[in-house]
């Protein structure tokens, strides 16, 4: 089969390969179905981006893409690539502008049927208490540059120290909410300034906080360990590093474009600007990116605390009655130094996950002890009109995808096209008819994020499940949504 003039061969029902050719250093591999491939990628430049990424110096094994693949900056969204620490590069295009955009799932003991009538008021109060939208600010007091640097160093630990959560939350956050080699001094004054009033804010675009109900359980044992049961109310949070992370990416793209010229890289796309990992430019970007990732973990930690407080106040329940606990927090849009099996040998590599989620297996030392028998919880948000999924990581992911899975549904219509489709429609009423209460800053955001703008996340998740990369545990559906 040819897509965008590129030969792509089917290896299994869920795996397709682009043979190594031209300047490609490794083959390209895409986890998808024939249906998704033919219906969502024929007119998408993302396939070419998989090929382009395969040109990166030091890339290991494959240029990978998950089934939610679509066009992005440099890398496709849904792209994964690991590079050698000695001979390889780090690329901001493999991380993205929204550094450590991620998803956090918290459970409660509440049952939907008992609070159904309170959902509209709950959504109203969540929207009031958690700032949303472009430039959103004021969730907590404005912080000084010195305090922001503490967040960049400590991540979500800072929030817990300030009373926004508990030590248990740290345990159930990927990397315990902190990349320890973060370098706040590599973050520009402008980036720090942009973050001063944005801790605990949701932002805009596809970011959201949802009140969800557990609709289906696929694996009773794993769901029980995660603390999930049918009919249960859970809170799903999706946001990242806000203006601070965007500024870090913007700052370093300029620096790494120059570095590419300095080191003589000849890549097929200037958006793949990169530098050797061990160069001054590479080390500085890595340190700044890790600092921005810490800011994002802190952001989600504060938002979760504000949501918990709002639930208690709105529903008039005590902490013990609410029984609110973090299940897990996963990140995407990040590059991490990890050890993986490369051609039969354990080797440290830099894993870029651009719109891809970590999916570590049972027994991994890098996941909470509580999940040692299940594998890491993998959280896959869909769109605000349908459903999201909870999966678990597997050993096969470690073998084939550097411990990575998909991260969402994957956009199929641009924001402009989505707006056009929604013109003249009462989208709030349409969602209400489906049993979903929504509060947002304006019509535009709702129109851009309606279900018709995205692939059906169940199709995406089914690919990962059938491939054995991450397995289905539960499905949740939204009953209340706040967006920017």
N, C-alpha and C positions, 0 to 999 in steps of 0.2 A: 504494500500500500504506500502511496505517496501523499504527503500532506505538506502544503506550502513548498512543493518541489523536493521534499526531503523523504528519502526512503526510510520506512519504518516497518520492522518485521515483528510479527507476533511470536512470542516465546511460549506463553501460557494464556489462559483466559483472562488473566489480570496483569500481565507483564509484556511490554513491547520494547524493542531495542532499535536504536539508530546506530548502524555500524560505524566504527571508527573510520574516518576519511579526512582527506585534506590535512588541515592543521590540528585536528582533534587529537588529543593525547590519550583519551579513553573513549569508550562507547558512551552513548546516551541511553538511559533506561527510564521508561515511564510506566508507572503503575496506573492502569486505567482499564476500562471495559471498551469493547468495540463500539457500543452505543455512545458512550461519552466521547470517545475519540472522534467518531464520525459526526456527531451532532454539536459538539462544543469547541472543537479545535481546528476545524477546516479553515476558518477565517481568523485565526488567532496567531500572532507572531511568537507565542510561547514556545512552540516546537523549535523555531530557529534559535531561541535563547538557550534551550537545552544544549544545542550544538555549540553555541558560542561559549558557554561555561566550560565545555570540554577542552577548550584551548588554554585554560588557566595554568600557569606554571605550577608544577608540583601536585596537580590534582590526582587523587587516588581512586582506582577501581572504575568508577562510573560518574558521569554527570546525571544526577537523579531528579525525577519529578514525581510528585504525588498526584492522586486523581483529581484534586481541586486545582490543578495547574491552570494558570492564565497569565497574560502578559504583565510584566512588572518592570521595574527599573533595573537594567542590567541582567540580573537573574530573573527567571520566571517566578511568579508567586507560586509556591508549592515546590520550589527548587531546593535541592540538598547537594552539597559538595564538600568533600574532605580534602584538605591539602597538607602536604608534608611540612613538618615544622622547619626543616633545614633548607629545603629547596623550593618550598611552596610560598604562596602569597595569601594575604587577607584582603578581601574586597568589600567595601561598604554596600555595593550592589547585592551582595549575598546576604546582607542583614536587613537592609531597608531603612527608610526614614523613621518609621515608628519602632525604634529599638525596644526590644522586649515587650512588644504588644503581646498580651497573654490572656489566659482565661483562668478564672478562679471559681470553684464550685463549693458552696457551703450547704450543709443539710440542717434541717430542723426536725422536731418531732410533730410538727403541725400537719394535719390532714386537710387537703383542699376542701372537702365537703363541709368542714366545720368553720372555715373562714371565707368561703366563696363570696358572701355578700360584703365582706370587708375589703375585697381586692381593690375596688375603685379608690377608696380612701387611702389605702396603703400605697398605691401607685402615686397618688397626689402628694403624699407626704415624702415618699422617696425622692420625687422630683424636686420638692422644696428643699430637702436637706442635703442633696448631692448635686453640686454644680455641674451643669452639662453645657455642651456647645463649644464653638470656636472661642478661644480666649477665656473659657470658664475659669473662675477663680473664687477664692473665699471660703473653701471648705473648712479650713482652719486658718489661724492668724497668718499674716504675711511673714515669711521667714527671712532671716538675714542670709547673706552670702555664706557666712560661716556655718550656719545651720544647714543650708543646702549641701555644702561640702560634706557635712557629717552624714547626711542621707546618702550622698553619692558613695561614701565609704561603707556605711553600715547596712544600707538597704532597708528591708522591712523590720529589722531589729530596732531601728530608730523609732518607728511608729509604736512598737510594743513598749519601748522604754518611756514613751510619752503617754502611755495609757490607751493607745489605739489597738487593743487586742491583747493576746496572751502568748506565753512561750510555746504553747501547743501549736499555735498558728505557724510559728517558725518551722517546727518539725515537719509540717505538712505542706511546705512550700518548696518547689524545685530549688536546688542549691541552698536550701534553708534561707531563701530570700536574699542571698548576698553572694556576689562573685568577689572573692577575697583579694584579687590582684587589681581591683579597680584603681584608677589613678585620677582623683578629682583635679589634680593640677594640670592634667591634659585637656580639661574641659574649659572652653572659652568663657570669658566674663559674660558675653552676650547669652550663651546657653544657660548659665547660672541665673542670670537676671530673668530669663523667660520662665524658669522653674520656681521662682520665689513665691508665687501666689497660686501654684497649680497642684500642690500636694493634696490628694483626695478629691480630684476633679475628673469627670468622665470624658470630657472632650466631645468630638463630633464624629461624623462619618459613620462607619460601621460599628463604633463602640456603643456598648449598651450595658444596662443592668436589667436583668429579667427576674421576675418571680415565676418559677416554673413548677409544674407538677409532674411527678414521675408517672409516666403513662404505661411503660412496658419494661419488664425485667426479662433479660435473656439468659442470665447466668445467676441463679439464686445464691450460690455460694460466694461468688465474688461480690455481688451486690450487698450481701449481708455484711461482709467484711468492710466494704466501703461505707456501710450505714444507710443503704438505700432500701426503700420499700414502696410498693405501688400505692399511688394516691398521695404521696408525701410532697410537702412544699419544700423546694430548694431554691437557693439564690445563685444565679449565674452572672458573673461580672467579666466584661471584656473591655480592656483598655490597656494603654501602654505608658510611654515616658513623656507624652505630651510635647509641648514646645521645646523643652530641654533636649529631648532625644532627637527631634527633627533638626535642631540647630547643630548638634554634634555631627550628625550625618552630613549636613550641608557644609560645615566647616572642613571636614576631612575629605570630602569628595574633591574639593579644590586642591588640597594638599596632595592627594594621591594621584590626581591627573598629572601633576608635575612629577611625582615620583615615578610614574610609569615611563615617562620620557627619560628621566634620569637613569633608570635601570634598563632601558632599551626594550621594554615589552612591546610586542606587536600583536594586539588583540583585535578580533573582528568587530568589537563594539566599544566605543569610548566609555560607555556606562559601566564597563567592567573594570574601571580604574582600580588599581591595586598596588600593593607594595609588598616586598618580602616580609614575612612575619617577623623575622629577626632584625629588620632594619629599624632605624630610629622612627621613621614614619609609620611603619607597621606596628611597632610596640606602642607608640603614642595613640594611634587609633584604637588598638585593642584595649588599652587602659581606659580611654575615654568612653568607648562603647560599653565596657563593663560597668563603668560608673553610671551611665544612663540606664543600663539594665537594672541597677540597684534602685534608681529613682522610680522606675516602673513598679518594681515589687513593693516598694514603700507606698506608692500611689494606690495599688489594689488593696493593700492591707488597711489603709485609712478608710477607703470606700467601704470595705466589708464591715468595718467597725461602725461606720455611720448607718449602714443598712441594718445591722443587728439592733442598734439603738432605736431606729425608726420602727422596726418590727415590734419591739417590746412596748414602745409608747403607743403605737397605733392600735395594736391588738389587746393592750392591757394585760400582758402576760409577764410572768417572772422569768428570770434567767433559766431556772430549772424547768419551767413549763415549756419554754422555747427550745431548750436543748440544742443550741446553735453551735455547730462545729465545722471547721474547714475540712473538706474532703481532700482537696489538693489544689495547687496552683501550678499551671504549666505555662511555659513561655514559648513564643516563636519569634522570628526576626532577631536572630542572635548568632554569634559565632563563639564556639567554646572549644577549649583544648580538652580532648578526651582520648582515652586509649581504646583502640579498636583492632580487630583482627584483619591485617592486611596481608593477603597472600600467605596465610598460615603463620604469620608472626604478629605478636602484640606490638602495637606501635602507637605513639602519641601523634595525633593529627588535629588540625583545626577544622571542626565541623561547622560549616555554614548552614543554618536552617532559615530559609527565607519563606515565611508562610508554611512552616512545617513544625511539627511538635515532637518533642522527645518521647520515646516509647520504650523505656528500659524494661527488662524482663524480670520474672520471678527470681528472687535470690540476689538481685543486684545490690551491691553495697551502697549505691547512690540513691536508693529510694527508702522511705520510712520502713522500719522493721515490721510495722503492722501490715504492710503490703508485700512482704517477702514471699508469700504463697500465691499472690494474685498477679504480680507484675504492677508496674506503675499505672495509676489512673491516667487515662488519655482523654482529654475533654475536647469535643468537637462541636462547636456551635454551628447551628444552621442559620436560618433566617428568622425574623421576628414573627412570621406568620405560620411557621410549620413546627419544627422540632429540632432538638439538639441531642447529641449522643455522649454517653460515657463508655469508654472502651478500656482495655488493659493491654499493656505492652507485652511483647513476646521475645523469645530467644531468636526467632527467625528475623525479627527486625534488626537485632544485633548482627546477624550474619549477612543480611542483604542491604540494609538501608542506613547503616551507622546508627542504629537505634532510633529511627525516625518514622513518623507517620504523617498523615494529612493534618490540616489545622482548621478546616472549615468547609463550607459548601463550594466556594469558588464563584466569583462573579462571571456572569455570561453577558450582561448588558451594561454598557457604560452608564455612568450617572446621568449623562445627558439624555440617553435613550430611555432610561427608567423614568426620568421626569416627564418625557414626552408621553409615555404610556399612561402615566398617572394623571395627566392633565384633564381637569374637569370632573374627576372622580372624588367621591368622599371616602378617602382611604381610611380615615379614623373609624367611620361607620362600618366599612367593610371588615376591619379588624375586630371591631366590637361584635359584629355578627358571628365571627369565629370564636367568640369568647375571650378576646384579648383586649385588655385595657391598655391604652398607650398615652404617654405624655412626652412631648418633644418640643424643641425650641421653635419649630416651624414646619410647615407643610413640606418644604423642599427635602428635608432629611428623611421624612417618612416615605416620600415618593422614591427617593434614591435607593432606599433599603427594603422595598417591598419584595415579596417572594419571587416575583417574576424577573427580578434582576439577578437571581442566583440559580446555580444548579440545585437540584434536589439533593440535600446532604445525605439522604438515605442511600442514593446511588454511589456517592463518594465513599461512604463508610462501608458499604457492602464490598467494594473492591478491596479495601484494607483487611476486612474480615475474611473474605475468601482467600486472599493471598497469605493469610496467617501473620500479617505484620502487626496488627492490633485487633483484638477480638471484642465483640459487642458484649456489653454488660447491661446497659439500660438506655432507654429513650425517655427524654423529658420534653414537655411542650410548654410554650409560654402562655401565661394567663395575665401577666402584667409586664409592661415594658417601659423603661425610660431611656430616652436617647437625646443627643445634642441636636 
